[in-house]
Amino acid sequence: MSGKIDYVVNEEIKFDFSELIDVQKIVRESSDCCFNQTLCKINDCVVRLGIFKCGIFNWHKSEAEDKSFFVLNGRFIIELENKEIVLNKHQGCTILKGVAHRPRVVKHATVIMVEGSTVKPIGG
């Protein structure tokens, strides 16, 4: 897939402490090709939900913060400069700060991301 990805990002924290987070409901209600919702804040980090139907994202890196991915459903590929990491359902990995990476989704993926609250989610 080439060209710009329609990536809808909602950085507003959706859930407060002690509130039930219903990921399946968010997934059911999402009609966007690629959607990113900040679920909650934990100390200096945020937990985000990514719903990806397909696409190749831009190369990017964070100079100050590590980033963790955990796949709930589907397949999520993280391209690095020298290899790619293929994550399937119930698999995850952490990308070290300063490491350039580019997510890629062939069919669909639902992914939890944990990252510093100053990180701005980017699209394709």
DSSP file (Angstrom, degrees, kcal/mol; ACC not computed):
  #  RESIDUE AA STRUCTURE BP1 BP2  ACC     N-H-->O    O-->H-N    N-H-->O    O-->H-N    TCO  KAPPA ALPHA  PHI   PSI    X-CA   Y-CA   Z-CA
    1    1 A M              0   0    0      0, 0.0     2,-0.3     0, 0.0    55,-0.1   0.000 360.0 360.0 360.0 132.2    0.0    0.0    0.0
    2    2 A S        +     0   0    0      2,-0.1     2,-0.1    53,-0.1   122,-0.0  -0.806 360.0  43.7-123.3 167.2    1.4    3.4   -0.9
    3    3 A G  S    S-     0   0    0     -2,-0.3     2,-0.2   121,-0.1    53,-0.2  -0.289  96.6 -29.0  91.9 179.0    0.3    6.9   -0.2
    4    4 A K        -     0   0    0     -2,-0.1     2,-0.4     1,-0.1    -2,-0.1  -0.492  57.9-135.6 -76.7 136.1   -1.0    8.6    2.8
    5    5 A I        -     0   0    0     -2,-0.2     2,-1.3    51,-0.1   119,-0.4  -0.739  17.4-123.3 -89.6 135.6   -2.9    6.5    5.4
    6    6 A D        +     0   0    0     -2,-0.4    28,-0.9   118,-0.1     2,-0.6  -0.685  42.0 177.9 -77.4  97.9   -6.1    8.0    6.8
    7    7 A Y  E     -a   34   0A   0     -2,-1.3     2,-0.5    26,-0.1    28,-0.2  -0.907  16.1-159.3-114.6 107.7   -5.0    7.7   10.5
    8    8 A V  E     -a   35   0A   0     26,-2.7    28,-2.6    -2,-0.6     2,-0.5  -0.759  12.6-169.9 -89.4 124.6   -7.5    9.0   13.0
    9    9 A V  E     -a   36   0A   0     -2,-0.5     2,-0.6    26,-0.2    28,-0.2  -0.964  15.1-173.8-122.2 127.4   -5.9    9.9   16.3
   10   10 A N  E     +a   37   0A   0     26,-3.2    28,-2.5    -2,-0.5     4,-0.1  -0.915   6.0 175.4-118.8 102.6   -7.6   10.7   19.6
   11   11 A E        +     0   0    0     -2,-0.6     2,-0.2    26,-0.2    -1,-0.1   0.546  45.5 111.4 -84.7  -7.5   -5.1   11.8   22.2
   12   12 A E  S    S-     0   0    0      1,-0.1     2,-0.4     2,-0.0    26,-0.3  -0.495  81.3-110.4 -67.7 132.6   -7.7   12.7   24.8
   13   13 A I        -     0   0    0     -2,-0.2    26,-0.2     1,-0.2    27,-0.1  -0.503  31.8-167.9 -68.1 121.4   -7.6   10.2   27.6
   14   14 A K        +     0   0    0     24,-1.8     2,-0.4    -2,-0.4    26,-0.2   0.809  64.3  43.3 -84.1 -31.3  -10.8    8.2   27.4
   15   15 A F        -     0   0    0     24,-2.6    26,-0.4    23,-0.1     2,-0.1  -0.946  65.0-153.6-125.6 137.9  -10.8    6.4   30.8
   16   16 A D    >   -     0   0    0     -2,-0.4     3,-1.6     1,-0.2    -2,-0.0  -0.384  49.1 -60.2 -93.2 176.8  -10.1    7.6   34.3
   17   17 A F  T 3  S+     0   0    0      1,-0.2    -1,-0.2    -2,-0.1     3,-0.1  -0.288 123.0  14.7 -57.9 143.1   -8.8    5.5   37.2
   18   18 A S  T 3  S+     0   0    0      1,-0.2     2,-0.4    -3,-0.1    -1,-0.2   0.544  94.9 129.3  66.8  11.5  -11.1    2.7   38.2
   19   19 A E    <   -     0   0    0     -3,-1.6     2,-0.3     1,-0.0    -1,-0.2  -0.771  65.6-110.7 -93.3 142.1  -13.2    2.9   35.0
   20   20 A L        -     0   0    0     -2,-0.4     2,-0.7    -3,-0.1    -4,-0.1  -0.523  25.5-149.5 -68.4 131.0  -13.8   -0.2   33.0
   21   21 A I        -     0   0    0     -2,-0.3     2,-0.9    -6,-0.1    -1,-0.0  -0.926  10.2-168.4-105.1 112.7  -11.9   -0.2   29.6
   22   22 A D     >  +     0   0    0     -2,-0.7     4,-1.6     1,-0.2     3,-0.2  -0.796  10.4 175.5-105.9  90.6  -13.9   -2.2   27.0
   23   23 A V  H  > S+     0   0    0     -2,-0.9     4,-2.6     1,-0.2     5,-0.2   0.897  78.3  56.8 -63.0 -42.7  -11.5   -2.6   24.1
   24   24 A Q  H  > S+     0   0    0      1,-0.2     4,-2.7     2,-0.2    -1,-0.2   0.872 105.3  52.2 -59.4 -37.2  -14.0   -4.8   22.1
   25   25 A K  H  > S+     0   0    0      2,-0.2     4,-2.1    -3,-0.2    -1,-0.2   0.919 109.8  48.3 -64.8 -43.3  -16.6   -2.1   22.3
   26   26 A I  H  X S+     0   0    0     -4,-1.6     4,-0.9     2,-0.2    -2,-0.2   0.919 112.6  49.0 -62.7 -43.1  -14.1    0.5   20.9
   27   27 A V  H >< S+     0   0    0     -4,-2.6     3,-0.7     1,-0.2    -2,-0.2   0.932 111.3  49.4 -62.2 -46.1  -13.1   -1.9   18.1
   28   28 A R  H 3< S+     0   0    0     -4,-2.7    -1,-0.2     1,-0.2    -2,-0.2   0.876 113.1  47.1 -60.0 -38.2  -16.8   -2.6   17.2
   29   29 A E  H 3< S+     0   0    0     -4,-2.1     2,-0.5    -5,-0.2    -1,-0.2   0.583  90.8  98.4 -83.4 -10.2  -17.6    1.1   17.1
   30   30 A S    <<  +     0   0    0     -4,-0.9     5,-0.1    -3,-0.7    -4,-0.0  -0.665  36.3 168.3 -84.4 127.4  -14.6    2.1   15.0
   31   31 A S        +     0   0    0     -2,-0.5    -1,-0.1     3,-0.1     2,-0.1   0.345  44.1 111.0-112.8   2.2  -15.2    2.5   11.3
   32   32 A D  S    S-     0   0    0      1,-0.1     3,-0.2   -24,-0.0   -25,-0.1  -0.416  72.1-128.9 -78.5 153.1  -11.9    4.2   10.4
   33   33 A C  S    S+     0   0    0      1,-0.3    20,-2.4   -27,-0.2     2,-0.4   0.921 100.5  11.4 -64.1 -45.0   -9.2    2.4    8.4
   34   34 A C  E    S+aB   7  52A   0    -28,-0.9   -26,-2.7    18,-0.2     2,-0.4  -0.987  78.2 177.5-138.6 126.2   -6.6    3.2   11.1
   35   35 A F  E     -aB   8  51A   0     16,-2.6    16,-3.1    -2,-0.4     2,-0.4  -0.988  12.6-168.6-136.1 137.3   -7.6    4.5   14.5
   36   36 A N  E     -aB   9  50A   0    -28,-2.6   -26,-3.2    -2,-0.4     2,-0.5  -0.985   8.9-178.0-129.3 120.2   -5.6    5.4   17.6
   37   37 A Q  E     -aB  10  49A   0     12,-2.5    12,-2.9    -2,-0.4     2,-0.6  -0.976  25.2-135.0-121.3 124.5   -7.3    6.0   20.9
   38   38 A T  E     - B   0  48A   0    -28,-2.5   -24,-1.8    -2,-0.5    10,-0.3  -0.684  24.7-175.7 -73.7 120.3   -5.5    7.0   24.1
   39   39 A L  E     -     0   0A   0      8,-3.1   -24,-2.6    -2,-0.6     2,-0.3   0.938  52.6 -26.2 -85.8 -52.4   -7.1    4.8   26.7
   40   40 A C  E     - B   0  47A   0      7,-1.2     7,-2.5   -26,-0.2     2,-0.4  -0.959  53.7-113.9-157.6 169.4   -5.5    5.9   30.0
   41   41 A K  E     - B   0  46A   0    -26,-0.4     2,-0.5    -2,-0.3     5,-0.2  -0.944  19.3-172.2-115.5 136.1   -2.5    7.5   31.7
   42   42 A I  E >   - B   0  45A   0      3,-2.7     3,-2.6    -2,-0.4     2,-0.2  -0.953  63.8 -58.1-128.0 109.3   -0.2    5.6   34.0
   43   43 A N  T 3  S-     0   0    0     -2,-0.5     0, 0.0     1,-0.3     0, 0.0  -0.375 122.6 -15.3  53.9-119.5    2.4    7.9   35.7
   44   44 A D  T 3  S+     0   0    0     -2,-0.2    73,-2.6    -3,-0.1    74,-0.3   0.256 127.3  77.8 -96.8  13.0    4.3    9.5   32.8
   45   45 A C  E <   -BC  42 116A   0     -3,-2.6    -3,-2.7    71,-0.3     2,-0.3  -0.777  63.3-146.2-119.0 162.7    3.1    7.0   30.2
   46   46 A V  E     -BC  41 115A   0     69,-3.1    69,-2.0    -2,-0.3     2,-0.5  -0.930  10.5-138.7-123.6 153.2   -0.1    6.4   28.2
   47   47 A V  E     -BC  40 114A   0     -7,-2.5    -8,-3.1    -2,-0.3    -7,-1.2  -0.960  27.8-171.9-109.0 124.6   -1.8    3.2   27.0
   48   48 A R  E     -BC  38 113A   0     65,-3.4    65,-2.9    -2,-0.5     2,-0.5  -0.872  18.2-142.1-119.9 150.9   -3.1    3.5   23.5
   49   49 A L  E     -BC  37 112A   0    -12,-2.9   -12,-2.5    -2,-0.3     2,-0.5  -0.953  15.3-163.9-110.1 125.3   -5.3    1.3   21.4
   50   50 A G  E     -BC  36 111A   0     61,-3.5    61,-2.9    -2,-0.5     2,-0.6  -0.943   5.6-169.3-110.2 129.0   -4.5    1.0   17.7
   51   51 A I  E     -BC  35 110A   0    -16,-3.1   -16,-2.6    -2,-0.5     2,-0.5  -0.961  14.6-179.6-115.8 112.0   -7.0   -0.5   15.3
   52   52 A F  E     +BC  34 109A   0     57,-3.1    57,-2.5    -2,-0.6   -18,-0.2  -0.951  22.8 178.3-121.5 123.1   -5.4   -1.0   11.9
   53   53 A K  S    S-     0   0    0    -20,-2.4     2,-0.3    -2,-0.5    -1,-0.1   0.818  72.1 -41.9 -90.3 -34.5   -7.1   -2.4    8.9
   54   54 A C  S    S+     0   0    0    -21,-0.4    -1,-0.4    55,-0.1    52,-0.2  -0.905  77.9 103.9-179.1 161.6   -4.1   -2.2    6.6
   55   55 A G  E     -F  105   0B   0     50,-2.5    50,-3.0    -2,-0.3     2,-0.5  -0.571  52.2-103.8 138.9 161.9   -1.2    0.1    5.7
   56   56 A I  E     -F  104   0B   0     48,-0.2    48,-0.2   -53,-0.2   -51,-0.1  -0.986  38.1-150.2-118.0 127.1    2.5    1.0    5.9
   57   57 A F        -     0   0    0     46,-2.6    67,-0.2    -2,-0.5    66,-0.1  -0.394  25.6 -83.4 -94.8 171.7    3.3    3.8    8.2
   58   58 A N        -     0   0    0     65,-1.1     2,-0.2    -2,-0.1    -1,-0.1  -0.359  45.3-102.9 -70.5 150.1    6.2    6.3    8.1
   59   59 A W        +     0   0    0     43,-0.1     2,-0.3    65,-0.1    43,-0.2  -0.565  59.3 152.3 -66.1 136.9    9.6    5.6    9.5
   60   60 A H  B     -G  101   0B   0     41,-2.1    41,-2.5    -2,-0.2     2,-0.3  -0.979  25.5-167.6-159.6 167.2   10.0    7.3   12.8
   61   61 A K        -     0   0    0     -2,-0.3     2,-0.5    39,-0.2    39,-0.1  -0.982  20.8-128.5-156.1 157.5   11.8    7.1   16.2
   62   62 A S        -     0   0    0     -2,-0.3    36,-3.3    37,-0.3    37,-0.3  -0.950   9.9-162.0-110.4 126.9   11.6    8.6   19.6
   63   63 A E  S    S+     0   0    0     -2,-0.5    -1,-0.1    34,-0.2     3,-0.1   0.728  89.0  31.4 -77.8 -21.1   14.8   10.0   20.9
   64   64 A A  S    S+     0   0    0      1,-0.1     2,-0.4     2,-0.0    -1,-0.1   0.654 112.5  49.4-114.3 -19.0   13.7   10.1   24.6
   65   65 A E        -     0   0    0     31,-0.1    33,-0.3    51,-0.1    -3,-0.2  -0.960  63.1-132.8-134.2 143.2   11.2    7.2   25.2
   66   66 A D        -     0   0    0     -2,-0.4    50,-0.6    31,-0.1     2,-0.4  -0.413  25.8-147.4 -76.6 163.9   10.9    3.5   24.6
   67   67 A K  E     -ED  95 115A   0     28,-2.3    28,-3.5    48,-0.1     2,-0.4  -0.999   5.9-156.0-140.5 135.8    7.7    2.1   23.1
   68   68 A S  E     -ED  94 114A   0     46,-2.6    46,-2.1    -2,-0.4     2,-0.4  -0.911   4.5-165.4-116.9 140.7    5.9   -1.2   23.7
   69   69 A F  E     -ED  93 113A   0     24,-3.0    24,-1.9    -2,-0.4     2,-0.4  -0.957   6.1-179.0-121.4 139.6    3.5   -3.0   21.4
   70   70 A F  E     -ED  92 112A   0     42,-2.3    42,-3.2    -2,-0.4     2,-0.5  -0.958  20.9-139.2-139.9 122.3    1.2   -5.9   22.3
   71   71 A V  E     + D   0 111A   0     20,-3.0    19,-2.7    -2,-0.4    20,-0.4  -0.685  20.9 177.1 -87.3 123.2   -1.1   -7.5   19.7
   72   72 A L  E    S-     0   0A   0     38,-3.0     2,-0.3    -2,-0.5    39,-0.2   0.833  74.2  -1.2 -86.4 -40.0   -4.6   -8.4   20.8
   73   73 A N  E    S+ D   0 110A   0     37,-1.4    37,-2.4    16,-0.1    -1,-0.4  -0.989 109.2  11.0-149.5 150.8   -5.7   -9.6   17.4
   74   74 A G  E    S- D   0 109A   0     -2,-0.3    15,-0.5    35,-0.2     2,-0.4  -0.393  89.0 -56.4  86.2-158.9   -4.3  -10.0   13.9
   75   75 A R  E     -H   88   0B   0     33,-1.7     2,-0.4    13,-0.2    31,-0.3  -0.996  42.8-172.2-131.3 131.5   -0.7   -9.6   12.7
   76   76 A F  E     -H   87   0B   0     11,-2.8    11,-2.8    -2,-0.4     2,-0.5  -0.990   7.4-159.9-128.8 121.9    1.4   -6.5   13.2
   77   77 A I  E     -HI  86 104B   0     27,-2.7    27,-2.8    -2,-0.4     2,-0.6  -0.880   2.6-162.2-108.4 132.1    4.8   -6.1   11.6
   78   78 A I  E     -HI  85 103B   0      7,-2.8     7,-2.7    -2,-0.5     2,-0.4  -0.946  11.3-153.4-113.9 112.4    7.5   -3.7   12.8
   79   79 A E  E     -HI  84 102B   0     23,-2.7    23,-2.1    -2,-0.6     5,-0.2  -0.710  13.4-175.0 -85.3 132.0   10.2   -3.0   10.3
   80   80 A L  E     - I   0 101B   0      3,-3.4    21,-0.2    -2,-0.4     3,-0.1  -0.683  43.0 -97.7-112.5 173.1   13.6   -2.0   11.6
   81   81 A E  S    S+     0   0    0     19,-0.6     3,-0.1    -2,-0.2    20,-0.1   0.838 121.7  23.6 -62.3 -31.8   16.6   -0.9    9.6
   82   82 A N  S    S+     0   0    0      1,-0.2     2,-0.3     0, 0.0    -1,-0.2   0.415 131.0   0.8-117.8   0.5   18.1   -4.4    9.7
   83   83 A K        -     0   0    0     -3,-0.1    -3,-3.4     2,-0.0     2,-0.4  -0.976  62.5-116.8-167.7 175.2   15.2   -6.8   10.3
   84   84 A E  E     -H   79   0B   0     -2,-0.3     2,-0.6    -5,-0.2    -5,-0.2  -0.983  14.9-145.8-129.1 147.2   11.5   -7.0   10.8
   85   85 A I  E     -H   78   0B   0     -7,-2.7    -7,-2.8    -2,-0.4     2,-0.6  -0.946  11.6-155.6-111.2 120.5    9.6   -8.3   13.8
   86   86 A V  E     -H   77   0B   0     -2,-0.6     2,-0.5    -9,-0.2    -9,-0.2  -0.867  10.2-167.1-100.3 118.8    6.3  -10.1   13.1
   87   87 A L  E     -H   76   0B   0    -11,-2.8   -11,-2.8    -2,-0.6     2,-0.2  -0.920   5.4-175.3-109.3 125.2    3.9  -10.0   16.0
   88   88 A N  E >   -H   75   0B   0     -2,-0.5     3,-1.7   -13,-0.2   -17,-0.3  -0.516  49.2 -44.6-104.9 178.8    0.9  -12.3   16.0
   89   89 A K  T 3  S+     0   0    0    -15,-0.5    -1,-0.2     1,-0.3   -17,-0.2  -0.145 129.2  10.6 -47.6 130.9   -2.0  -12.4   18.5
   90   90 A H  T 3  S+     0   0    0    -19,-2.7     2,-0.3     1,-0.3    -1,-0.3   0.714 104.4 114.4  68.4  25.3   -0.9  -12.3   22.1
   91   91 A Q    <   +     0   0    0     -3,-1.7   -20,-3.0   -20,-0.4     2,-0.3  -0.906  37.5 169.2-120.4 153.8    2.7  -11.3   21.2
   92   92 A G  E     -E   70   0A   0     -2,-0.3     2,-0.3   -22,-0.3   -22,-0.2  -0.935  13.4-170.8-151.4 173.1    4.5   -8.1   21.9
   93   93 A C  E     -E   69   0A   0    -24,-1.9   -24,-3.0    -2,-0.3     2,-0.4  -0.972  20.6-125.2-161.6 163.8    7.9   -6.3   21.8
   94   94 A T  E     -E   68   0A   0     -2,-0.3     2,-0.5   -26,-0.2   -26,-0.3  -0.963  15.7-146.9-118.9 134.3    9.5   -3.1   23.0
   95   95 A I  E     -E   67   0A   0    -28,-3.5   -28,-2.3    -2,-0.4     2,-0.1  -0.885  22.8-126.0-101.2 125.8   11.4   -0.7   20.7
   96   96 A L    >   -     0   0    0     -2,-0.5     3,-1.8   -30,-0.2   -34,-0.2  -0.395  33.5 -94.8 -70.0 142.5   14.3    1.1   22.3
   97   97 A K  T 3  S+     0   0    0      1,-0.2   -34,-0.2   -33,-0.1   -31,-0.1  -0.232 111.6  30.6 -54.0 146.2   14.4    4.8   22.1
   98   98 A G  T 3  S+     0   0    0    -36,-3.3     2,-0.6   -33,-0.3    -1,-0.2   0.363  89.2 120.6  84.1  -5.0   16.4    6.1   19.2
   99   99 A V    <   -     0   0    0     -3,-1.8   -37,-0.3   -37,-0.3    -1,-0.2  -0.833  61.5-132.7 -97.3 120.4   15.7    3.1   17.0
  100  100 A A        +     0   0    0     -2,-0.6   -19,-0.6   -39,-0.1     2,-0.3  -0.475  36.3 166.9 -69.5 137.6   14.0    3.9   13.7
  101  101 A H  E     -GI  60  80B   0    -41,-2.5   -41,-2.1    -2,-0.2   -21,-0.2  -0.979  26.5-156.9-150.1 159.8   11.0    1.7   13.0
  102  102 A R  E     - I   0  79B   0    -23,-2.1   -23,-2.7    -2,-0.3   -43,-0.1  -0.912  17.3-140.7-143.7 112.3    8.0    1.5   10.7
  103  103 A P  E     - I   0  78B   0      0, 0.0   -46,-2.6     0, 0.0     2,-0.3  -0.400  19.4-171.5 -69.9 149.0    4.8   -0.4   11.5
  104  104 A R  E     -FI  56  77B   0    -27,-2.8   -27,-2.7   -48,-0.2     2,-0.4  -0.995   9.5-169.8-143.3 136.7    3.1   -2.4    8.7
  105  105 A V  E     -F   55   0B   0    -50,-3.0   -50,-2.5    -2,-0.3   -29,-0.1  -0.992   5.1-175.6-129.2 124.2   -0.3   -4.1    8.7
  106  106 A V  S    S-     0   0    0     -2,-0.4    -1,-0.1   -31,-0.3     3,-0.1   0.914  81.9  -8.4 -84.4 -46.9   -1.3   -6.4    5.8
  107  107 A K  S    S-     0   0    0      1,-0.3     2,-0.3   -32,-0.3    -2,-0.1   0.746 118.1 -39.4-118.1 -66.4   -4.8   -7.3    6.8
  108  108 A H        -     0   0    0    -33,-0.2   -33,-1.7     2,-0.0     2,-0.3  -0.979  47.9-180.0-162.3 156.4   -5.8   -6.1   10.3
  109  109 A A  E     -CD  52  74A   0    -57,-2.5   -57,-3.1    -2,-0.3     2,-0.5  -0.948  18.0-153.4-160.2 143.1   -4.5   -5.8   13.8
  110  110 A T  E     -CD  51  73A   0    -37,-2.4   -38,-3.0    -2,-0.3   -37,-1.4  -0.990  31.3-178.4-116.8 121.8   -5.7   -4.5   17.1
  111  111 A V  E     -CD  50  71A   0    -61,-2.9   -61,-3.5    -2,-0.5     2,-0.5  -0.958  26.7-146.1-132.0 136.1   -2.7   -3.4   19.2
  112  112 A I  E     -CD  49  70A   0    -42,-3.2   -42,-2.3    -2,-0.4     2,-0.4  -0.873  23.0-167.4 -95.1 132.8   -2.1   -2.0   22.6
  113  113 A M  E     -CD  48  69A   0    -65,-2.9   -65,-3.4    -2,-0.5     2,-0.5  -0.977   9.4-165.1-123.0 135.2    0.8    0.5   22.7
  114  114 A V  E     +CD  47  68A   0    -46,-2.1   -46,-2.6    -2,-0.4     2,-0.3  -0.984  28.7 141.6-119.7 125.3    2.5    1.8   25.9
  115  115 A E  E     -CD  46  67A   0    -69,-2.0   -69,-3.1    -2,-0.5   -48,-0.1  -0.965  55.3 -67.0-155.4 166.0    4.6    4.9   25.5
  116  116 A G  E >   -C   45   0A   0    -50,-0.6     3,-1.8    -2,-0.3   -71,-0.3  -0.276  46.2-120.9 -57.6 144.6    5.6    8.2   27.1
  117  117 A S  T 3  S+     0   0    0    -73,-2.6    -1,-0.1     1,-0.3   -72,-0.1   0.644 110.6  61.7 -67.1 -13.1    2.7   10.7   27.3
  118  118 A T  T 3  S+     0   0    0    -74,-0.3     2,-0.3     2,-0.1    -1,-0.3   0.565  78.7 107.0 -87.8  -8.4    4.8   13.2   25.3
  119  119 A V    <   -     0   0    0     -3,-1.8    -4,-0.1     1,-0.0   -57,-0.0  -0.537  63.0-146.1 -71.9 131.5    4.9   10.9   22.2
  120  120 A K        -     0   0    0     -2,-0.3     2,-0.1     0, 0.0    -2,-0.1  -0.886  16.4-125.6 -99.9 120.8    2.7   12.0   19.4
  121  121 A P        -     0   0    0      0, 0.0     2,-0.3     0, 0.0  -112,-0.1  -0.415  30.5-157.1 -63.8 138.0    1.1    9.2   17.4
  122  122 A I        -     0   0    0     -2,-0.1     2,-0.1   -64,-0.1   -62,-0.0  -0.812   3.9-145.1-118.1 159.5    1.9    9.6   13.7
  123  123 A G              0   0    0     -2,-0.3   -65,-1.1  -116,-0.1  -117,-0.1  -0.192 360.0 360.0-104.4-161.2    0.2    8.3   10.6
  124  124 A G              0   0    0   -119,-0.4  -121,-0.1   -67,-0.2  -118,-0.1   0.419 360.0 360.0 -97.7 360.0    1.4    7.1    7.2
